[in-house]
Amino acid sequence: MGYQNAQQKARGTTKAPETRSEETGQEAGYQLDDQFDSFDNAVADSIVDLRGARIMQLVLMRISSGDMGKVAPEMFKSFEAGTMAALGEQVKQLKEWHNKPLKALAPTDKPKAS
C-alpha cells in the first residue's frame, strides 16, 4: 500500500469529530502532515540535485582522464565502420591516388589557366 493510499485510508477511518476542538485538532494534524510532505519533497529534490551534480562531476573527471567506459569505444568503432562503408568508393579512390598519383593538383592559391 502506497503512502498516499494509507493516508487516504487513515482519513477515511478517522473517528468523526464530536466537538469543534476535535475537528480543529484533526484538521491541524492533516495540515501538519501536508507540511511534512512538502518537507520530504524538498529533501528529495536536494538529494537529487546534489547527487546528480556529484555524478556529473565524477563522469567528467573520468572522461577527462581518458576513461571512455565500455560503450563509447564500441560506438566509435561502429561510427567508423558506418562512415567507411558509406564513403567506401571515395576512400578507395583517394587511397589509390595517394599510392600512385596520376597528376599533380593545381595550387589552391592560383586560378587554373583556361
N, CA, C and O atoms as CSV, one atom per row, in Angstrom:
chain,resi,resn,atom,element,x,y,z
A,1,MET,N,N,0.856,-1.170,0.000
A,1,MET,CA,C,0.000,0.000,0.000
A,1,MET,C,C,0.899,1.229,0.000
A,1,MET,O,O,1.812,1.343,0.817
A,2,GLY,N,N,0.631,2.147,-0.924
A,2,GLY,CA,C,1.423,3.359,-1.018
A,2,GLY,C,C,1.109,4.327,0.110
A,2,GLY,O,O,0.093,4.219,0.796
A,3,TYR,N,N,2.015,5.269,0.273
A,3,TYR,CA,C,1.872,6.260,1.336
A,3,TYR,C,C,0.592,7.060,1.181
A,3,TYR,O,O,-0.135,7.265,2.153
A,4,GLN,N,N,0.308,7.517,-0.048
A,4,GLN,CA,C,-0.899,8.304,-0.279
A,4,GLN,C,C,-2.158,7.474,0.016
A,4,GLN,O,O,-3.121,7.975,0.598
A,5,ASN,N,N,-2.134,6.208,-0.391
A,5,ASN,CA,C,-3.293,5.341,-0.114
A,5,ASN,C,C,-3.495,5.160,1.379
A,5,ASN,O,O,-4.626,5.196,1.863
A,6,ALA,N,N,-2.413,4.967,2.108
A,6,ALA,CA,C,-2.508,4.803,3.557
A,6,ALA,C,C,-3.044,6.069,4.200
A,6,ALA,O,O,-3.860,6.016,5.120
A,7,GLN,N,N,-2.578,7.204,3.706
A,7,GLN,CA,C,-3.042,8.482,4.250
A,7,GLN,C,C,-4.541,8.662,3.999
A,7,GLN,O,O,-5.279,9.071,4.895
A,8,GLN,N,N,-4.986,8.357,2.786
A,8,GLN,CA,C,-6.407,8.492,2.467
A,8,GLN,C,C,-7.249,7.504,3.277
A,8,GLN,O,O,-8.345,7.835,3.728
A,9,LYS,N,N,-6.730,6.301,3.453
A,9,LYS,CA,C,-7.451,5.303,4.225
A,9,LYS,C,C,-7.565,5.752,5.680
A,9,LYS,O,O,-8.615,5.605,6.307
A,10,ALA,N,N,-6.474,6.298,6.206
A,10,ALA,CA,C,-6.487,6.781,7.585
A,10,ALA,C,C,-7.488,7.918,7.754
A,10,ALA,O,O,-8.195,7.989,8.759
A,11,ARG,N,N,-7.541,8.796,6.774
A,11,ARG,CA,C,-8.510,9.891,6.849
A,11,ARG,C,C,-9.937,9.360,6.802
A,11,ARG,O,O,-10.828,9.893,7.463
A,12,GLY,N,N,-10.146,8.318,6.027
A,12,GLY,CA,C,-11.487,7.758,5.896
A,12,GLY,C,C,-11.938,7.017,7.146
A,12,GLY,O,O,-13.133,6.962,7.437
A,13,THR,N,N,-10.992,6.447,7.886
A,13,THR,CA,C,-11.352,5.675,9.084
A,13,THR,C,C,-11.233,6.502,10.351
A,13,THR,O,O,-11.456,5.995,11.451
A,14,THR,N,N,-10.888,7.756,10.205
A,14,THR,CA,C,-10.759,8.609,11.374
A,14,THR,C,C,-12.124,8.765,12.038
A,14,THR,O,O,-13.159,8.900,11.385
A,15,LYS,N,N,-12.073,8.739,13.320
A,15,LYS,CA,C,-13.304,8.922,14.100
A,15,LYS,C,C,-13.893,10.284,13.769
A,15,LYS,O,O,-13.183,11.289,13.766
A,16,ALA,N,N,-15.129,10.316,13.503
A,16,ALA,CA,C,-15.786,11.588,13.208
A,16,ALA,C,C,-15.700,12.494,14.438
A,16,ALA,O,O,-16.009,12.071,15.552
A,17,PRO,N,N,-15.278,13.744,14.227
A,17,PRO,CA,C,-15.140,14.634,15.381
A,17,PRO,C,C,-16.502,14.913,16.021
A,17,PRO,O,O,-17.501,15.161,15.345
A,18,GLU,N,N,-16.495,14.859,17.347
A,18,GLU,CA,C,-17.734,15.118,18.075
A,18,GLU,C,C,-17.820,16.562,18.546
A,18,GLU,O,O,-18.907,17.081,18.800
A,19,THR,N,N,-16.664,17.202,18.658
A,19,THR,CA,C,-16.647,18.590,19.121
A,19,THR,C,C,-15.849,19.422,18.140
A,19,THR,O,O,-15.133,18.898,17.287
A,20,ARG,N,N,-15.986,20.716,18.279
A,20,ARG,CA,C,-15.239,21.649,17.422
A,20,ARG,C,C,-13.745,21.513,17.672
A,20,ARG,O,O,-12.956,21.621,16.733
A,21,SER,N,N,-13.345,21.282,18.896
A,21,SER,CA,C,-11.914,21.161,19.201
A,21,SER,C,C,-11.329,19.900,18.578
A,21,SER,O,O,-10.186,19.924,18.120
A,22,GLU,N,N,-12.086,18.786,18.547
A,22,GLU,CA,C,-11.610,17.576,17.878
A,22,GLU,C,C,-11.462,17.819,16.380
A,22,GLU,O,O,-10.490,17.379,15.766
A,23,GLU,N,N,-12.419,18.513,15.804
A,23,GLU,CA,C,-12.358,18.823,14.376
A,23,GLU,C,C,-11.146,19.696,14.073
A,23,GLU,O,O,-10.442,19.465,13.089
A,24,THR,N,N,-10.901,20.700,14.918
A,24,THR,CA,C,-9.741,21.580,14.740
A,24,THR,C,C,-8.442,20.788,14.882
A,24,THR,O,O,-7.493,20.991,14.124
A,25,GLY,N,N,-8.412,19.896,15.852
A,25,GLY,CA,C,-7.217,19.068,16.061
A,25,GLY,C,C,-6.933,18.164,14.880
A,25,GLY,O,O,-5.786,18.028,14.455
A,26,GLN,N,N,-7.993,17.535,14.338
A,26,GLN,CA,C,-7.802,16.669,13.170
A,26,GLN,C,C,-7.319,17.478,11.968
A,26,GLN,O,O,-6.427,17.046,11.238
A,27,GLU,N,N,-7.908,18.641,11.769
A,27,GLU,CA,C,-7.508,19.475,10.632
A,27,GLU,C,C,-6.058,19.926,10.780
A,27,GLU,O,O,-5.305,19.955,9.806
A,28,ALA,N,N,-5.673,20.278,12.013
A,28,ALA,CA,C,-4.272,20.675,12.258
A,28,ALA,C,C,-3.332,19.504,11.970
A,28,ALA,O,O,-2.244,19.693,11.427
A,29,GLY,N,N,-3.754,18.304,12.334
A,29,GLY,CA,C,-2.940,17.112,12.059
A,29,GLY,C,C,-2.768,16.881,10.566
A,29,GLY,O,O,-1.676,16.548,10.106
A,30,TYR,N,N,-3.856,17.059,9.804
A,30,TYR,CA,C,-3.768,16.897,8.348
A,30,TYR,C,C,-2.848,17.949,7.733
A,30,TYR,O,O,-2.058,17.641,6.841
A,31,GLN,N,N,-2.951,19.185,8.207
A,31,GLN,CA,C,-2.097,20.255,7.674
A,31,GLN,C,C,-0.633,20.004,8.021
A,31,GLN,O,O,0.255,20.250,7.204
A,32,LEU,N,N,-0.383,19.514,9.237
A,32,LEU,CA,C,0.993,19.198,9.632
A,32,LEU,C,C,1.544,18.089,8.742
A,32,LEU,O,O,2.702,18.133,8.326
A,33,ASP,N,N,0.700,17.088,8.453
A,33,ASP,CA,C,1.116,16.003,7.581
A,33,ASP,C,C,1.448,16.532,6.189
A,33,ASP,O,O,2.425,16.101,5.578
A,34,ASP,N,N,0.632,17.472,5.683
A,34,ASP,CA,C,0.901,18.079,4.380
A,34,ASP,C,C,2.218,18.850,4.395
A,34,ASP,O,O,2.946,18.855,3.403
A,35,GLN,N,N,2.529,19.507,5.526
A,35,GLN,CA,C,3.803,20.229,5.638
A,35,GLN,C,C,4.977,19.247,5.593
A,35,GLN,O,O,6.012,19.530,4.990
A,36,PHE,N,N,4.801,18.091,6.238
A,36,PHE,CA,C,5.854,17.081,6.170
A,36,PHE,C,C,6.026,16.582,4.739
A,36,PHE,O,O,7.147,16.299,4.316
A,37,ASP,N,N,4.934,16.470,3.989
A,37,ASP,CA,C,5.028,16.071,2.584
A,37,ASP,C,C,5.884,17.048,1.804
A,37,ASP,O,O,6.755,16.634,1.040
A,38,SER,N,N,5.646,18.351,1.986
A,38,SER,CA,C,6.434,19.339,1.247
A,38,SER,C,C,7.881,19.321,1.714
A,38,SER,O,O,8.792,19.521,0.909
A,39,PHE,N,N,8.108,19.081,3.013
A,39,PHE,CA,C,9.476,18.959,3.531
A,39,PHE,C,C,10.166,17.752,2.903
A,39,PHE,O,O,11.315,17.841,2.471
A,40,ASP,N,N,9.456,16.621,2.856
A,40,ASP,CA,C,10.017,15.406,2.249
A,40,ASP,C,C,10.373,15.649,0.787
A,40,ASP,O,O,11.434,15.227,0.325
A,41,ASN,N,N,9.492,16.325,0.061
A,41,ASN,CA,C,9.755,16.615,-1.350
A,41,ASN,C,C,10.956,17.533,-1.509
A,41,ASN,O,O,11.754,17.350,-2.429
A,42,ALA,N,N,11.098,18.521,-0.627
A,42,ALA,CA,C,12.247,19.431,-0.700
A,42,ALA,C,C,13.545,18.678,-0.423
A,42,ALA,O,O,14.556,18.920,-1.083
A,43,VAL,N,N,13.521,17.766,0.551
A,43,VAL,CA,C,14.713,16.957,0.846
A,43,VAL,C,C,15.049,16.066,-0.346
A,43,VAL,O,O,16.213,15.951,-0.729
A,44,ALA,N,N,14.038,15.438,-0.930
A,44,ALA,CA,C,14.269,14.570,-2.093
A,44,ALA,C,C,14.852,15.377,-3.254
A,44,ALA,O,O,15.779,14.915,-3.920
A,45,ASP,N,N,14.318,16.581,-3.503
A,45,ASP,CA,C,14.839,17.428,-4.578
A,45,ASP,C,C,16.293,17.785,-4.324
A,45,ASP,O,O,17.108,17.765,-5.246
A,46,SER,N,N,16.627,18.111,-3.084
A,46,SER,CA,C,18.005,18.474,-2.749
A,46,SER,C,C,18.948,17.294,-2.943
A,46,SER,O,O,20.067,17.458,-3.431
A,47,ILE,N,N,18.496,16.113,-2.562
A,47,ILE,CA,C,19.333,14.919,-2.740
A,47,ILE,C,C,19.573,14.669,-4.225
A,47,ILE,O,O,20.696,14.383,-4.639
A,48,VAL,N,N,18.514,14.776,-5.023
A,48,VAL,CA,C,18.664,14.566,-6.467
A,48,VAL,C,C,19.633,15.585,-7.056
A,48,VAL,O,O,20.512,15.232,-7.842
A,49,ASP,N,N,19.468,16.856,-6.671
A,49,ASP,CA,C,20.353,17.897,-7.193
A,49,ASP,C,C,21.798,17.635,-6.790
A,49,ASP,O,O,22.697,17.704,-7.628
A,50,LEU,N,N,22.027,17.338,-5.528
A,50,LEU,CA,C,23.385,17.126,-5.033
A,50,LEU,C,C,24.017,15.892,-5.663
A,50,LEU,O,O,25.149,15.956,-6.143
A,51,ARG,N,N,23.305,14.774,-5.668
A,51,ARG,CA,C,23.868,13.539,-6.222
A,51,ARG,C,C,24.055,13.676,-7.729
A,51,ARG,O,O,25.056,13.221,-8.282
A,52,GLY,N,N,23.078,14.311,-8.393
A,52,GLY,CA,C,23.215,14.483,-9.844
A,52,GLY,C,C,24.441,15.294,-10.201
A,52,GLY,O,O,25.165,14.951,-11.136
A,53,ALA,N,N,24.683,16.380,-9.458
A,53,ALA,CA,C,25.863,17.213,-9.709
A,53,ALA,C,C,27.138,16.431,-9.425
A,53,ALA,O,O,28.103,16.527,-10.184
A,54,ARG,N,N,27.155,15.667,-8.355
A,54,ARG,CA,C,28.352,14.887,-8.000
A,54,ARG,C,C,28.618,13.807,-9.046
A,54,ARG,O,O,29.766,13.574,-9.425
A,55,ILE,N,N,27.562,13.154,-9.508
A,55,ILE,CA,C,27.722,12.113,-10.527
A,55,ILE,C,C,28.288,12.716,-11.807
A,55,ILE,O,O,29.201,12.148,-12.405
A,56,MET,N,N,27.750,13.877,-12.239
A,56,MET,CA,C,28.257,14.516,-13.459
A,56,MET,C,C,29.721,14.911,-13.288
A,56,MET,O,O,30.512,14.784,-14.222
A,57,GLN,N,N,30.082,15.388,-12.102
A,57,GLN,CA,C,31.470,15.760,-11.844
A,57,GLN,C,C,32.376,14.534,-11.986
A,57,GLN,O,O,33.426,14.612,-12.625
A,58,LEU,N,N,31.980,13.414,-11.400
A,58,LEU,CA,C,32.792,12.194,-11.500
A,58,LEU,C,C,32.891,11.699,-12.936
A,58,LEU,O,O,33.953,11.251,-13.366
A,59,VAL,N,N,31.789,11.778,-13.680
A,59,VAL,CA,C,31.805,11.348,-15.083
A,59,VAL,C,C,32.783,12.200,-15.882
A,59,VAL,O,O,33.596,11.670,-16.639
A,60,LEU,N,N,32.707,13.518,-15.716
A,60,LEU,CA,C,33.592,14.412,-16.464
A,60,LEU,C,C,35.055,14.196,-16.082
A,60,LEU,O,O,35.940,14.263,-16.934
A,61,MET,N,N,35.305,13.938,-14.798
A,61,MET,CA,C,36.689,13.671,-14.366
A,61,MET,C,C,37.222,12.401,-15.026
A,61,MET,O,O,38.373,12.363,-15.461
A,62,ARG,N,N,36.394,11.365,-15.101
A,62,ARG,CA,C,36.844,10.108,-15.718
A,62,ARG,C,C,37.065,10.275,-17.208
A,62,ARG,O,O,38.052,9.773,-17.746
A,63,ILE,N,N,36.163,10.972,-17.884
A,63,ILE,CA,C,36.324,11.182,-19.321
A,63,ILE,C,C,37.573,12.006,-19.593
A,63,ILE,O,O,38.311,11.719,-20.537
A,64,SER,N,N,37.820,13.033,-18.771
A,64,SER,CA,C,38.998,13.880,-18.986
A,64,SER,C,C,40.292,13.116,-18.763
A,64,SER,O,O,41.329,13.485,-19.313
A,65,SER,N,N,40.246,12.051,-17.960
A,65,SER,CA,C,41.453,11.253,-17.748
A,65,SER,C,C,41.582,10.135,-18.771
A,65,SER,O,O,42.501,9.320,-18.691
A,66,GLY,N,N,40.656,10.093,-19.740
A,66,GLY,CA,C,40.776,9.120,-20.826
A,66,GLY,C,C,39.907,7.889,-20.664
A,66,GLY,O,O,39.901,7.024,-21.540
A,67,ASP,N,N,39.170,7.788,-19.565
A,67,ASP,CA,C,38.295,6.632,-19.357
A,67,ASP,C,C,37.021,6.844,-20.160
A,67,ASP,O,O,36.203,7.702,-19.827
A,68,MET,N,N,36.856,6.066,-21.211
A,68,MET,CA,C,35.675,6.195,-22.062
A,68,MET,C,C,34.637,5.126,-21.747
A,68,MET,O,O,33.636,5.006,-22.453
A,69,GLY,N,N,34.866,4.356,-20.700
A,69,GLY,CA,C,33.905,3.324,-20.338
A,69,GLY,C,C,33.922,2.163,-21.317
A,69,GLY,O,O,34.891,1.976,-22.053
A,70,LYS,N,N,32.860,1.395,-21.323
A,70,LYS,CA,C,32.784,0.205,-22.171
A,70,LYS,C,C,32.012,0.461,-23.461
A,70,LYS,O,O,32.266,-0.197,-24.470
A,71,VAL,N,N,31.078,1.403,-23.445
A,71,VAL,CA,C,30.203,1.604,-24.586
A,71,VAL,C,C,30.806,2.538,-25.631
A,71,VAL,O,O,30.683,2.284,-26.829
A,72,ALA,N,N,31.457,3.617,-25.191
A,72,ALA,CA,C,31.958,4.627,-26.128
A,72,ALA,C,C,32.919,4.055,-27.175
A,72,ALA,O,O,32.754,4.364,-28.355
A,73,PRO,N,N,33.910,3.241,-26.809
A,73,PRO,CA,C,34.801,2.699,-27.860
A,73,PRO,C,C,34.049,1.895,-28.918
A,73,PRO,O,O,34.374,1.969,-30.103
A,74,GLU,N,N,33.049,1.130,-28.495
A,74,GLU,CA,C,32.253,0.367,-29.462
A,74,GLU,C,C,31.442,1.302,-30.360
A,74,GLU,O,O,31.266,1.035,-31.549
A,75,MET,N,N,30.949,2.405,-29.778
A,75,MET,CA,C,30.205,3.374,-30.584
A,75,MET,C,C,31.116,4.009,-31.626
A,75,MET,O,O,30.709,4.195,-32.773
A,76,PHE,N,N,32.353,4.344,-31.238
A,76,PHE,CA,C,33.302,4.930,-32.186
A,76,PHE,C,C,33.635,3.949,-33.301
A,76,PHE,O,O,33.715,4.340,-34.465
A,77,LYS,N,N,33.831,2.664,-32.954
A,77,LYS,CA,C,34.117,1.651,-33.969
A,77,LYS,C,C,32.946,1.512,-34.937
A,77,LYS,O,O,33.140,1.416,-36.149
A,78,SER,N,N,31.742,1.501,-34.398
A,78,SER,CA,C,30.555,1.388,-35.231
A,78,SER,C,C,30.422,2.594,-36.150
A,78,SER,O,O,30.099,2.450,-37.329
A,79,PHE,N,N,30.668,3.776,-35.613
A,79,PHE,CA,C,30.601,5.002,-36.413
A,79,PHE,C,C,31.634,4.970,-37.527
A,79,PHE,O,O,31.331,5.320,-38.668
A,80,GLU,N,N,32.857,4.549,-37.201
A,80,GLU,CA,C,33.919,4.482,-38.199
A,80,GLU,C,C,33.569,3.478,-39.302
A,80,GLU,O,O,33.767,3.754,-40.485
A,81,ALA,N,N,33.050,2.314,-38.908
A,81,ALA,CA,C,32.688,1.298,-39.896
A,81,ALA,C,C,31.563,1.807,-40.798
A,81,ALA,O,O,31.590,1.596,-42.010
A,82,GLY,N,N,30.575,2.476,-40.202
A,82,GLY,CA,C,29.467,3.013,-40.996
A,82,GLY,C,C,29.928,4.096,-41.949
A,82,GLY,O,O,29.489,4.154,-43.097
A,83,THR,N,N,30.817,4.955,-41.467
A,83,THR,CA,C,31.341,6.031,-42.308
A,83,THR,C,C,32.171,5.462,-43.444
A,83,THR,O,O,32.049,5.894,-44.591
A,84,MET,N,N,33.009,4.499,-43.124
A,84,MET,CA,C,33.857,3.906,-44.162
A,84,MET,C,C,33.000,3.184,-45.200
A,84,MET,O,O,33.308,3.225,-46.391
A,85,ALA,N,N,31.939,2.528,-44.763
A,85,ALA,CA,C,31.070,1.823,-45.718
A,85,ALA,C,C,30.360,2.820,-46.616
A,85,ALA,O,O,30.244,2.598,-47.822
A,86,ALA,N,N,29.881,3.923,-46.036
A,86,ALA,CA,C,29.155,4.913,-46.829
A,86,ALA,C,C,30.070,5.644,-47.801
A,86,ALA,O,O,29.658,6.005,-48.904
A,87,LEU,N,N,31.299,5.858,-47.388
A,87,LEU,CA,C,32.246,6.590,-48.226
A,87,LEU,C,C,33.288,5.659,-48.853
A,87,LEU,O,O,34.355,6.103,-49.276
A,88,GLY,N,N,32.972,4.394,-48.906
A,88,GLY,CA,C,33.935,3.389,-49.350
A,88,GLY,C,C,34.580,3.678,-50.689
A,88,GLY,O,O,35.799,3.574,-50.820
A,89,GLU,N,N,33.792,4.038,-51.680
A,89,GLU,CA,C,34.343,4.278,-53.023
A,89,GLU,C,C,35.268,5.485,-53.028
A,89,GLU,O,O,36.333,5.449,-53.644
A,90,GLN,N,N,34.865,6.563,-52.340
A,90,GLN,CA,C,35.708,7.758,-52.286
A,90,GLN,C,C,37.021,7.460,-51.555
A,90,GLN,O,O,38.087,7.909,-51.976
A,91,VAL,N,N,36.936,6.702,-50.463
A,91,VAL,CA,C,38.140,6.346,-49.709
A,91,VAL,C,C,39.052,5.487,-50.582
A,91,VAL,O,O,40.269,5.677,-50.586
A,92,LYS,N,N,38.474,4.551,-51.316
A,92,LYS,CA,C,39.262,3.685,-52.200
A,92,LYS,C,C,39.998,4.513,-53.259
A,92,LYS,O,O,41.187,4.302,-53.499
A,93,GLN,N,N,39.285,5.459,-53.892
A,93,GLN,CA,C,39.914,6.299,-54.908
A,93,GLN,C,C,41.023,7.162,-54.322
A,93,GLN,O,O,42.083,7.308,-54.931
A,94,LEU,N,N,40.789,7.730,-53.150
A,94,LEU,CA,C,41.823,8.563,-52.514
A,94,LEU,C,C,43.057,7.739,-52.165
A,94,LEU,O,O,44.184,8.195,-52.362
A,95,LYS,N,N,42.853,6.536,-51.652
A,95,LYS,CA,C,43.991,5.674,-51.302
A,95,LYS,C,C,44.794,5.317,-52.556
A,95,LYS,O,O,46.025,5.336,-52.542
A,96,GLU,N,N,44.083,4.993,-53.639
A,96,GLU,CA,C,44.775,4.670,-54.888
A,96,GLU,C,C,45.566,5.868,-55.396
A,96,GLU,O,O,46.696,5.721,-55.861
A,97,TRP,N,N,44.969,7.057,-55.304
A,97,TRP,CA,C,45.661,8.256,-55.794
A,97,TRP,C,C,46.877,8.562,-54.927
A,97,TRP,O,O,47.923,8.951,-55.445
A,98,HIS,N,N,46.751,8.393,-53.622
A,98,HIS,CA,C,47.900,8.645,-52.734
A,98,HIS,C,C,49.006,7.637,-52.978
A,98,HIS,O,O,50.183,7.981,-52.874
A,99,ASN,N,N,48.659,6.406,-53.299
A,99,ASN,CA,C,49.669,5.396,-53.566
A,99,ASN,C,C,50.369,5.638,-54.907
A,99,ASN,O,O,51.561,5.365,-55.052
A,100,LYS,N,N,49.608,6.160,-55.896
A,100,LYS,CA,C,50.195,6.381,-57.220
A,100,LYS,C,C,49.475,7.564,-57.873
A,100,LYS,O,O,48.560,7.368,-58.673
A,101,PRO,N,N,49.884,8.787,-57.537
A,101,PRO,CA,C,49.207,9.953,-58.114
A,101,PRO,C,C,49.404,10.001,-59.630
A,101,PRO,O,O,50.514,9.799,-60.123
A,102,LEU,N,N,48.328,10.267,-60.360
A,102,LEU,CA,C,48.396,10.325,-61.810
A,102,LEU,C,C,48.796,11.713,-62.302
A,102,LEU,O,O,49.428,11.842,-63.351
A,103,LYS,N,N,48.437,12.734,-61.559
A,103,LYS,CA,C,48.840,14.085,-61.939
A,103,LYS,C,C,48.873,14.941,-60.679
A,103,LYS,O,O,48.234,14.631,-59.674
A,104,ALA,N,N,49.633,16.022,-60.763
A,104,ALA,CA,C,49.734,16.916,-59.611
A,104,ALA,C,C,48.497,17.799,-59.561
A,104,ALA,O,O,47.920,18.163,-60.586
A,105,LEU,N,N,48.117,18.125,-58.358
A,105,LEU,CA,C,46.983,19.032,-58.203
A,105,LEU,C,C,47.442,20.467,-58.420
A,105,LEU,O,O,48.586,20.821,-58.133
A,106,ALA,N,N,46.533,21.281,-58.931
A,106,ALA,CA,C,46.858,22.704,-59.153
A,106,ALA,C,C,46.962,23.384,-57.794
A,106,ALA,O,O,46.252,23.019,-56.856
A,107,PRO,N,N,47.853,24.381,-57.688
A,107,PRO,CA,C,47.948,25.114,-56.427
A,107,PRO,C,C,46.600,25.765,-56.100
A,107,PRO,O,O,45.888,26.217,-56.997
A,108,THR,N,N,46.268,25.808,-54.849
A,108,THR,CA,C,44.966,26.336,-54.459
A,108,THR,C,C,44.925,27.844,-54.448
A,108,THR,O,O,43.839,28.421,-54.496
A,109,ASP,N,N,46.096,28.524,-54.386
A,109,ASP,CA,C,46.083,29.983,-54.314
A,109,ASP,C,C,46.111,30.637,-55.691
A,109,ASP,O,O,45.911,31.848,-55.793
A,110,LYS,N,N,46.356,29.862,-56.762
A,110,LYS,CA,C,46.392,30.418,-58.114
A,110,LYS,C,C,45.264,29.829,-58.942
A,110,LYS,O,O,45.033,28.621,-58.899
A,111,PRO,N,N,44.558,30.662,-59.695
A,111,PRO,CA,C,43.494,30.125,-60.550
A,111,PRO,C,C,44.085,29.314,-61.693
A,111,PRO,O,O,45.201,29.570,-62.146
A,112,LYS,N,N,43.316,28.332,-62.151
A,112,LYS,CA,C,43.737,27.496,-63.273
A,112,LYS,C,C,43.695,28.336,-64.558
A,112,LYS,O,O,42.826,29.190,-64.732
A,113,ALA,N,N,44.631,28.078,-65.426
A,113,ALA,CA,C,44.627,28.757,-66.728
A,113,ALA,C,C,43.623,28.054,-67.622
A,113,ALA,O,O,43.560,26.825,-67.666
A,114,SER,N,N,42.844,28.848,-68.331
A,114,SER,CA,C,41.834,28.243,-69.208
A,114,SER,C,C,42.319,28.175,-70.624
A,114,SER,O,O,41.601,27.695,-71.501
